Amino acid sequence: MSKEERQALLHEGITVTTTMSAYVEIVFDNSDNRFPTGHDEVILRRTIGLKKDEYSLDKKSASKADVMNLLESAGFSKSNPYYIVPQGRITALTNAKDHERLALLKEVAGTKVYEQRRTESLRIMAETDAKRTKINELLDYIESRLSELEEEKEELKEFQDKDKERRCLEYALYQRELEEVGEALDEIEEDRRAEVHGANLRREKFNEQEQKISDLEKAISETKHSQQTLKITRDDIQAELTDFVRTRTELECTLADVRAANASAGGKRKEIEAEIARVARQVSEKGSALEQLLPQWTEQCDLESTEKRCLDEANAKLAALFAKQGRTTKFRTKSERDAYLKHEIGHMEEYCKTQKAALMAAQTELNAARPGLGEIDGQIAEVQNKVEDGKKRIRDLSDQVVRLKDQHSDLTERRKDLWREDTKLESIVSRAVEELRTAERSLAGMVDKVDILFPEDKGTSLTWTSMKDTGAGLRAVDKIAERDGFKGVYGPLYRLFEVTDSRFNIAVELTAGNSLFHVVVDTDETASRVLDVMMKEKTGRVTFMPLNRLKPKNPPTPNAQDAEPLINKLRFDPMFEKAFQQVFGKTCVCRDLTIAAAYVKSHGINTITLDGDKVDRKGALTGGFHDIRRSRIEAIKAVTTWRAKFEAEDKRSQEVKLSITELEQEITRLTGQMTVLAGQQNQTRESRERLMDEGNQLTREKEKLKQRIARLEADLLDLETELTGLDVKLAGYKTELATPLTKGLTAEEEMLIASLGKEVEKRQKDMVELSRTKNKLEGQKNQIEIELNERLRRRQEELQSRIDAFGDPDDGDVTSAEALEAKTRELKALNKSIASLTTKIQAIEKEGDDFAVKLQELRASLEKVQNQQAEDGRTINRQQKTTERYLAKRQMLLSRKDECNRNIRDLGVLPEEAFEKYISEKLDKLVKKLHNVNEGLKKFAHVNKKAFEQYNNFTKQRDQLLARREDLDKSATSIEELVEVLDQRKDEAIERTFKQVAINFEEVFEKLVPAGRGRLIIQRRIDQDEEMDEDAGETQQSAIDNYTGVSIKVSFNSKVDEGLRIQQLSGGQKSLVALATVFAIQKCDPAPFYLFDEIDANLDAQYRTAVASMIQSLSSTAQFITTTFRPEMLVTADKFYGVLFNNQKVSSIRAIKREEAMEFVDQEAQAQ
């Protein structure tokens, strides 16, 4: 089918996508074992695709031929297609012609097989006739040629005698040349052996020189790296030393300035201390003078106050008298005067009350202020004590900071040393890592250069291993074992041994082969666990050697000096002995291949030479050139050496880094402590400054309080004086109020005015004198106080602060003694570091000189060895050219030898006399005789030299052709007999099938139409002339060809009537007759089940019932599946299935009941 036809078979429903395939599946009940599969069910599926069909049997792929053969074996005959009757088959059979029914009968009878075999036999017989014709022609030609060759035989015999003589002479010449070539070859072989021995010695020397060059290059590389590392270290130390020298120079300059400043500051300190003493004496003197002056000033103040009060009283009395004298003229009546006086008295009394209240307040304030002065003095003393404590605290903290700085400096120096060492170690570790990676890449290159699969080796390995993945696999195993902590993973075999003698490296390497990279583990369980992880992570492939699975069975080794077991040249842990016995236990080392081959034959062991030539006990011999520069053993040694160096240096580097970390932590701790102490110092200084500010503030408050007390005392004195005057004035008013109003003063009052005037005058003079004395004393007092407070005490504080500044190195004053001491300590530490670094640089320079000398010596040695190696290389080249000449000469001789042998072979079979007749003849005689014989052979140039051979060949061909013709005659007879048998069997088969089908048709028709009768009639040819004309072209004719068709005659209402032909029947009757024919054919060739598709569509109701009854009667021996839209078939059926369509136009099948089926059929009938 084409792609379009296949696509048309696939029902897609309403889906928008293209359906690519669909399948049909049939499930057969095989409980009776009709299908020879051994299962109770047989599932047959055909999948239809766009390109081809696929078949499956019991869910296994099968071919179409297998399916057809299985169905044939179960009774589904290909020649009888009527166990499945689709729609239209009944109609086609109803309308079939007689000859079509005859063809159907032939198909049921299986005559196609006979016809195919008959046609094939006729074709073979035709080919046989053609071959016999060709054979006859060849025989005629051969007979003519044989007669010609008979005449040439006599002349040929004479020629053969001459030719035999020629061949004998040529054989003698060729044999003599062959002997000479053999002797020359023997001489060349002896020379070659001697040259090979010398070449082996030179090659061994060359390999030794190569190894020496490699060692020297490694030593030069090591020395250069050490020199470079030393240079880096020296540069670092030199840079640090330069910084230290520069810092020392700066520090020395600073220290010189500090010392000069201290020298100057020392004199200033003494001057300041002397000035402080002088100022203190002045303060003391002024204080004493002030103490002596204060009582006098106080006494004078008191006298002045008393005198002033007396003066004020006298002035008040005098003023009252003068006022009274004035009022005598002012007021006319006493009542006016009294009113005025009373008003003044009231006013003055109110004023006195106010002034008394002010006096009381001033007195109270003065009493409150005086105790505060003592309190301020106490606070000032307390603040001064705290200031002194702060000064002492600062000095203690400074001492602690100095100690911590010394420790910090020591730790910093140690850290610098460790940094230098760490830098050096990092360089060494970096180089070790690079060399290790280079060695591992080289080793991995040797591993991964080949792609070989080798199988499990009797318990040795667990997997097939590709060497491409081995390098990655070994790295993965190391990583997994380290990461997951697998115990019992010992690593690849090459890590577990050492070769005690380097001469055996090649033998060990070639014996072990890829087994060097097998991973040794304790048990196969460990190997499985590692393999599981590797499979999950997809990290390469390896071969494992579980020790618990290794059971090496090694043959006994010879006890001889020229065959030594290879395993004795290895050093390994005894726990791995099984692994090494497995790999090396069967091999011994021999001196040369001859001895090695002898021990293989005598002891059944494997042997190997020091050059790597191997003789296997199974017969294999391997060897050839082995490049020592690609030696796996050396690569393994390099990896092992650099890994050990890397691990050691890396461990030391980690230790140094840990020490650096610990030192940095200690330095950080000290720095933190210094920071804390510096903070405490700053805090203490700030506290001290605050206390000093507080003391100054208290001093200022004390001065203010003193001034306030003095002001209050003055105010109090003024108030008292005023009140005294008011009292006197008030007493005068009251006295005047009691006296009558007069025109003037009394005599007594006049006398009193005179006496008071004198008293006031006197007291004013005394007052002036007292004021002068008091002012003088007050001026002296004020002068002393000003000088004491404003100059001497301030100067004393200033000098004391300068003295304090000299004693504190952290105040930023470079002239302090502590700063000088700190700078001196720093300079001492720098000198010590510079001396240490200078010593190190000298040692490094000495070591560098040693390295330079060593490098020069190594280069000289390398140059010498390379020159020697170059000379050896030239010698080897000359030897190779000599060898090439030997080989060319040997090849030429071998060519001559081959040519002689070829010429001897071309002579053919020689007579016996050829080996003895001319052996002792001289060469010149042989050549002369050969020349004469060749001259004699020239006259036979026209002779057919192959006459005998041709005669024999033609005779042999004639015999063979005769035998072949006889066989062909027998074959033709057998084919004719077979055709006759096939024709007879075909006739018998068609007649037998027709009779059986005719009988079955009558029985079936009688069951379907009990009142009627039906017959099948075979039609024959009547006109023999017509038959001969029609078949004139056929060479063979069967009796069956006389049948022209099969007709049907039936009667539906009588068993004795002749009946009607099928063309005369109605449509329903025709369908019934066709069904009867189908049932007759099926009874002739039964099938396990039948599938009928609406076979009752055109039948009348009574015939549908009859057909249903017949199907029911036949269902005991076979299964019938029918589709119908008629109710009669449902009456006798056992199971019912409805075919339903959903909205997507996809059908589905489900089991239903008889009532549902009847209802469905009735609805369909009504719809039609």
Residue, then its C-alpha position, 0 to 999 in steps of 0.5 A: m500500500s502507498k502512504e496515502e492508502r495507509q493514511a486513509l486506513l487510520h481513523e482520526g476522529i475530530t482531532v486536529t493532529t495527524t494520526m501516525s499509527a493505529y493497531v488492531e488486536i485479537v485475543f484468542d482463547n487457547s485453552d484447548n492448545r489449538f495454537p502451539t504456544g503453550h499459553d492459555e491466551v494468544i494475543l495477535r496485534r497488527t500495527i498499521g503505520l504510514k510506511k510499514d506494518e508491524y506484527s506482534l505475537d504475545k506482545k513480542s515482535a513477529s514477522k508476517a510469515d510467522v503469523m500466517n504459519l501460526l494461523e495455518s497451524a490453528g486451522f485458518s486455511k489460506s485457501n478457504p477465506y470463508y471463515i470471515v464473511p465481510q459485507g458484500r461477500i454474500t452478494a458477490l457469491t450470489n451474482a458469481k458465474d459458474h466458472e467463478r464458482l469453479a475457481l472458488l472450488k479449486e481454491v478450496a481444494g488447494t489446487k493452486v499449490y499443485e499448479q505452482r509446483r507443476t509450473e515450476s517443474l515444467r520450467i525446470m524441465a525446459e532448462t534441462d532441455a536447453k542444457r542438454t542441447k549445449i552439452n551435445e554441441l560441446l561434445d561435438y567440438i571436443e571430438s573434433r579437437l581430440s582428433e587434431l591433437e592426436e597428430e601433434k603428440e609425436e612431435l611434442k614428445e621429441f620436444q619434451d626430451k630436449d626440454k627435459e635436458r634444458r630444465c636439468l641444466e637450468y636446475a643445476l645452474y640455479q641450485r649452484e647460484l642458490e648455494e652461493v647466495g645462502e653462503a653470502l646470507d650467512e656471512i651477512e647474518e653473522d656480521r649483523r649479529a655482531e653489529v646488533h650486539g654492539a648496538n645494544l651496548r650503545r643503546e644501553k649507554f644511550n639510555e643511561q645518558e638520557q636518564k642522566i640528562s633527565d636527572l641533570e635537567k631536574a636538578i637544574s630545574e630544582t636549583k633554579h627554583s630554589q635560586q628564584t625562591l631565595k631571590i624572592t626571599r632576599d628581595d623581601i628581606q632587602a625591602e624590609l631592611t631598607d624600610f627599617v634603615r630609613t625608619r632608623t634614620e628618621l628615628e635617630c634624627t627625631l631622637a637627637d631633637v628629643r635629646a636636644a629639647n630635653a637638654s633645653a627642657g631640663g634647664k627650663r624645668k629647674e628654672i620653673e621649679a626655682e620660680i615655683a619656689r620663689v612664687a610660693r615664698q612670695v605667696s606665703e609672704k603676701g599671705s602673712a602680710l595679708e593676715q597681719l593687715l586684715p585685723q587692722w583693716t577690720e578694726q579700722c572699719d569697725l571704728e569708721s562704722t561706729e564713728k559714722r553712726c555717731l556722726d549720722e545721729a548727730n547730723a540727724k539731731l541737728a537736722a531735726l532741730f533745724a527742721k523744727q526751727g523751720r517749721t515755727t515759721k512754716f505753720r501758723t497753728k499747732s494743729e497744722r504742725d501736728a498734722y504735718l508731723k503725724h503724717e511724716i511720723g507715719h511715713m517714716e514708720e512705714y519706711c522703717k519697717t521696710q528697711k528693717a525687713a531689708l535688714m533682716a533679709a540681708q542678715t539672713e542672706l549673709n548668715a546663709a552665705r558664710p557656711g557656703l564658703g567652707e563647703i567650697d573650700g572642701q570641694i576644692a580640696e577634694v577636686q585637687n586630690k582627684v586630679e592627683d589620683g588621675k595623674k598617677r592613673i595616667r602614669d600607670l596606664s602609660d607604663q602598661v601601654v609601653r609593656l604592651k607595645d614591646q610585646h606587640s613589637d616582638l610578635t610583629e617581628r615573629r609574624k614577619d619571619l613567618w610571613r617570609e617563610d609562608t611566602k617561600l613555602e607557597s612558592i615551593v608548594s606552587r611549584a610542587v603542584e605544577e610539577l605534580r599536575t605535569a606528572e599526572r598529565s604525563l601519566a594520564g597521557m600514558v593511560d589514555k593513549v589507547d582504547i582497549l577493552f579487556p574482560e573480567d580476569k577470573g575474579t580479578s576485575l568487576t567491569w570491562t574497562s575503557m582506558k579512555d576513562t581510566g584517568a578520570g576514574l582514578r581521580a574520581v576514586d580518590k575523591i570519593a574515598e576521601r570525601d565519603g570516608f570509604k575504608g578499604v580503598y587502597g588506590p591503584l596498584y602502581r602506588l602500592f609498590e617500589v621497584t628495588d632495581s631500576r634495571f627491571n623497570i621495563a620488565v615490570e611495566l610491560t608485565a603489568g600493562n594496564s593492571l598498574f591502574h587497577v584499583v586495589v580494594d579489600t572486598d568486592e562490597t567496597a568496590s560495589r559501593v564505590l562503583d554505585v557512587m561513580m555511576k551516579e556521578k558519571t565520573g569515568r570507569v575503573t577496574f577493581m581488584p578485590l583482595n577477597r576475590l583474588k585466588p592466584k594459582n601460579p605455577p612453580t618458578p624455576n630455581a635457577q640464576d638465569a630465571e628470577p621471579l619478577i615479584n622478588k624485585l618488588r617491595f610492597d606491603p604483605m597485605f597486598e600480596k594476592a594482588f601482586q601474585q595475580v599480576f606478577g606471580k606467573t612471570c620470570v625475568c631471563r637474560d635473553l629470548t632463547i633462555a626465556a623461550a626454554y623456560v616457557k616450554s619447560h615450566g609453563i610460565n611467562t618470561i620477559t627480558l630486561d629489554g621488555d621482550k615477552v614470551d607468553r606460555k600460550g605461545a605469543l612472542t612480543g617485543g620491540f623498541h621501548d621508549i624509556r622517556r615514556s616509561r610509566i614506572e618513571a612517571i609513577k615515581a615522579v607522581t609519587t615523589w612530587r605528591a609526597k613533596f607537595e603533601a609535606e610542604d603543604k602540611r608545613s605551609q598549613e602549620v605556618k599559616l596556623s601559627i600566623t593566624e595565632l600570632e595575628q590573633e595575639i597581636t589583635r588581642l594586644t592591639g585591643q588591650m592597647t586601644v582599651l588602655a589608650g581609651q582609659q588614658n584619654q578618659t582619665r585625661e578628660s576626667r582630670e581636665r574636667l576636674m581641673d575645670e571644676g576646681n577653677q570653677l569652684t575657685r571662681e565661685k569662692e571669689k564670687l561668694k566672698q564678693r557677695i559677703a562683702r557686699l552684704e556686709a556693706d549693705l547691712l552696715d548702710l541699713e543699720t546706719e539709716l535705721t539709726g538716723l530714722d530712729v533719731k528723726l522719729a524720736g524728734y518728731k514725736t518729742e516736737l509733737a508733744t510740745p506747743l508751737t512756738k515762734g523759735l527754739t528754746a535756749e536749751e535747743e539753741m545750746l544743743i544746736a551749738s553743741l551738736g554743730k561742734e560735735v558734728e564738725k569734730r566727728q567729721k574731722d575724725m571721720v575723715e581721719l578714720s576714712r583716710t586710715k581705713n582707705k590706706l589699709e584697704g588699699q594695702k589689702n587690695q594690693i596684696e590680694i590682687e597680687l596674690n590672686e591675680r599674679l602669684r597664684r595664677r603664675q604658680e598654677e601655670l608653672q605647675s601645669r608646665i611641670d606636669a607637662f614635662g612629666d607626661p610623654d603622651d601629651g604630645d610634648v617631645t621633650s618629655a622623659e617618657a617620650l625619650e625613653a620610648k623612642t630609645r626603646e624603638l631605636k633599640a628594637l630597630n637596630k636589633s631587627i636590622a642586625s637580624l635581617t642583615t645576618k639573614i641577607q648574608a646567609i641568603e647571599k652565601e646560599g645563593d652563591d652556593f646555588a650559583v656554583k652548583l648550577q654552573e657545575l650542573r650546566a657544565s655536567l649537562e653540556k658534557v653529557q649532551n655533547q657525549q650524547a650527541e656523539d653517541g647519536r652520531t655513532i648510532n646514526r652511522q651504525q643505522k646507515t651501516t645496518e641499512r646497507y647490510l639490510a639492503k645487501r641482505q634484501m638484494l641477496l634474498s631477492r636473488k634467492d627468491e628469484c632462484n627458487r622461483n625459477i626452480r619452481d617454474l621448471g616444474v616437476l623435474p626428473e630424478e636425474a636432474f638432482e644428480k646428473y650435473i651436480s659436479e659439472k663445472l659452471d662453464k661446461l653447464v653454460k655451454k651445454l645449456h646453449n646447445v640445448n636451447e639452439g636445438l629447441k629453436k626448431f620446435a618453436h612451432v610445436n604446440k607445447k600444450a598438446f598433451e595437456q590440452y588432449n588430457n583436458f579435453t578428454k576430461q571435459r568430454d567425460q564430465l559432459l557425458a556424465r552431466r548429460e546422463d544426469l540431465d536425462k534422468s532429471a527430465t524423466s523424474i520431472e515428467e513423472l512428477v508432472e503426471v503425479l501432480d496432475q493426477r493429485k490435482d484431479e483427485a483433489i478437485e473431484r474430492t472437494f467437489k463431492q464433499v462440498a456438494i454433499n455438504f450443500e445438500e445437507v445445509f440447504e435441506k436444513l435451511v429449507p426443509a421442504g426443498r432440495g439443492r444440488l451442485i452440478i459440475q459442468r464438462r466440455i462436450d465439444q472435443d474439437e473445440e477443446m483441442d483448438e483451445d488447448a493447442g498451445e499447451t504441452q501438457q493438459s490435465a483432466i480437470d481442464n475438461y471442467t468449465g464451471v459449477s452450477i446450482k439447482v435448487s427447489f424450495n417446495s419439492k424434493v423431486d422437482e428438477g429445480l431452478r438455476i440460481q439465476q431464476l431465483s429471487g434476491g432473498q433466495k439467491s442470498l440463502v443459496a449463497l449462504a448455503t454454499v458458504f456453510a458447505i465450504q466451511k464444513c469442508d474446511p472447518a475453522p476455530f471461529y467464524l466472523f459474519d458481517e450482516i449475512d442476513a441483510n437480504l434474507d426473508a424472516q423465515y430464512r433468517t430464523a433458519v440461518a440463526s438456528m443453523i449457526q446455533s447448532l454449529s456453535s458447539t464446535a466453533q465460535f461464531i461472531t455475527t453483526t446484524f440489524r435483524p431480531e431473528m439472530l438475537v434469539t439464538a445468540d449467547k452474548f451481545y455487544g453494542v457498538l457506540f459512537n461518542n461526540q468525537k466520532v470514535s466508536s466504543i464497544r460494550a457488553i449489553k443485554r438481549e433486551e437492549a439489543m432487541e430494543f436497538v434493532d427495533q429502533e433501527a427498523q423503525a428508523q428505516 
